[in-house]
Amino acid sequence: MSFSFTNPEPDRDDGRSFSFTGSDPADIDRQLQAITDMAHEILRLVANVRSQINT
């Protein structure tokens, strides 16, 4: 599998600026979900730190 950044295309429905290629779409979906989960956790931690700073 490979991962690459691309130039964002305004006419694309999904708005993604990256692409995955690989032979197993289910594996790509699992990895995308793992990235999504990590991003949500990072955002949660940032919100937590911000709330601690503001109190």
Secondary structure as GFF3:
##gff-version 3
##sequence-region A 1 55
A	DSSP	beta_strand	2	5	.	.	.	ID=ss1
A	DSSP	beta_strand	18	21	.	.	.	ID=ss2
A	DSSP	alpha_helix	25	53	.	.	.	ID=ss3
###
